[in-house]
């Protein structure tokens, strides 16, 4: 999704966290820059444990994650941008209150490419029954 030139389609049914799951893209009122909205991906829901670290290159157990785990508090979610190196997200301002979530991003519309549906980006786990 481009940072400009595209519009997102947001379902308000999911506001305040209703029906959201890990992997969903959400629109929310920015907790620091009042009056601004943002779009990020949910990495953790209330009660989930997430790997946290510095603001650059960490957050999903990546390099520099520091090996710390944090439990997402009740009524909050942990969000990260898809560009982990430069994203300003929960790694900087902490867990996002679900009350700030304005909806779930369903798709993107652009004049160039038309309508494009967005999914969670998660893949099913592969079970390998073979034991070495």
C-alpha positions as CSV (number, residue, x, y, z in Angstrom):
1,X,0.0,0.0,0.0
2,X,1.4,3.3,-1.0
3,X,1.7,6.2,1.4
4,X,-0.1,8.5,-1.0
5,X,-2.3,8.2,-4.1
6,X,-4.4,5.4,-2.8
7,X,-7.5,5.4,-0.6
8,X,-8.4,2.7,1.9
9,X,-11.8,1.2,2.5
10,X,-12.5,0.8,6.2
11,X,-15.3,-1.1,7.8
12,X,-16.5,0.7,10.9
13,X,-18.2,-2.5,12.2
14,X,-14.8,-3.5,13.6
15,X,-14.3,-0.3,15.6
16,X,-13.1,-0.5,19.2
17,X,-11.7,-3.9,18.5
18,X,-14.9,-5.8,17.7
19,X,-14.1,-9.0,15.7
20,X,-10.4,-8.1,15.1
21,X,-7.7,-10.7,14.9
22,X,-3.9,-10.8,14.8
23,X,-2.8,-9.9,11.2
24,X,-5.7,-7.5,10.5
25,X,-4.9,-4.0,9.2
26,X,-6.7,-1.4,11.3
27,X,-7.3,2.3,11.1
28,X,-7.0,4.2,14.3
29,X,-6.8,7.6,15.9
30,X,-3.1,8.3,16.4
31,X,-2.3,8.2,20.2
32,X,0.4,10.9,20.0
33,X,-0.4,13.1,17.0
34,X,-3.9,14.2,17.9
35,X,-6.2,14.7,15.0
36,X,-4.3,12.2,12.8
37,X,-5.3,8.7,11.7
38,X,-3.0,5.9,10.9
39,X,-3.1,2.3,9.5
40,X,-1.0,-0.5,11.0
41,X,-1.2,-4.3,11.4
42,X,-2.2,-6.0,14.6
43,X,0.5,-8.2,16.1
44,X,-1.1,-8.9,19.4
45,X,-4.5,-8.8,21.0
46,X,-5.4,-8.6,24.8
47,X,-3.6,-11.3,26.7
48,X,-1.2,-12.2,23.9
49,X,2.6,-12.1,24.4
50,X,4.7,-10.1,21.9
51,X,8.5,-9.8,21.5
52,X,9.5,-6.2,22.0
53,X,12.7,-4.3,21.6
54,X,14.0,-1.0,20.2
55,X,12.1,1.1,17.7
56,X,14.3,0.0,14.8
57,X,14.3,-3.5,13.4
58,X,12.6,-5.2,16.3
59,X,9.1,-6.1,17.3
60,X,8.6,-9.5,15.7
61,X,11.5,-11.2,17.4
62,X,13.8,-9.7,14.7
63,X,17.3,-8.4,15.0
64,X,17.7,-6.1,18.1
65,X,14.6,-7.5,19.7
66,X,16.4,-7.8,23.0
67,X,14.5,-11.0,23.8
68,X,11.9,-9.3,26.0
69,X,8.3,-10.4,26.0
70,X,5.4,-8.2,26.9
71,X,1.8,-9.2,27.6
72,X,-0.7,-7.0,25.8
73,X,-3.0,-5.5,28.5
74,X,-6.8,-5.9,28.5
75,X,-8.5,-3.5,26.3
76,X,-5.4,-2.9,24.1
77,X,-3.8,-4.3,21.0
78,X,-0.1,-4.3,19.8
79,X,0.3,-2.8,16.4
80,X,3.3,-2.7,14.0
81,X,3.9,-1.2,10.6
82,X,4.8,-3.5,7.7
83,X,8.1,-1.5,7.3
84,X,9.5,-2.5,10.7
85,X,12.7,-0.5,10.2
86,X,11.0,2.9,9.9
87,X,7.5,2.4,11.4
88,X,6.3,4.4,14.4
89,X,4.1,2.0,16.2
90,X,3.5,0.2,19.5
91,X,7.3,-0.3,19.9
92,X,7.4,3.5,20.4
93,X,4.1,4.4,22.1
94,X,3.1,1.1,23.7
95,X,-0.1,-0.9,23.4
96,X,-2.9,0.9,21.6
97,X,-6.2,1.2,23.4
98,X,-8.9,-0.6,21.4
99,X,-11.1,2.5,21.9
100,X,-8.9,4.3,19.4
101,X,-9.5,1.7,16.7
102,X,-11.8,3.2,14.1
103,X,-12.2,0.2,11.8
104,X,-10.6,-2.6,9.8
105,X,-9.0,-2.0,6.4
106,X,-10.8,-4.2,3.8
107,X,-9.1,-3.0,0.7
108,X,-7.4,-0.3,-1.3
109,X,-8.6,1.8,-4.2
110,X,-6.4,3.6,-6.6
111,X,-7.0,5.3,-9.9
112,X,-4.1,3.4,-11.5
113,X,-4.9,-0.2,-10.3
114,X,-8.6,0.0,-9.2
115,X,-9.9,-2.1,-6.2
116,X,-7.6,-4.4,-4.4
117,X,-8.7,-6.5,-1.4
118,X,-6.3,-6.8,1.5
119,X,-6.0,-9.9,3.7
120,X,-4.3,-10.6,7.0
121,X,-1.0,-11.6,5.4
122,X,-0.8,-14.6,7.7
123,X,-0.2,-18.1,6.4
124,X,-1.5,-21.3,7.8
125,X,1.0,-23.3,9.9
126,X,2.5,-26.3,8.2
127,X,2.5,-29.4,10.3
128,X,5.5,-31.7,9.6
129,X,4.7,-35.1,11.0
130,X,8.1,-36.5,10.0
131,X,10.5,-36.7,12.9
132,X,14.2,-36.9,12.2
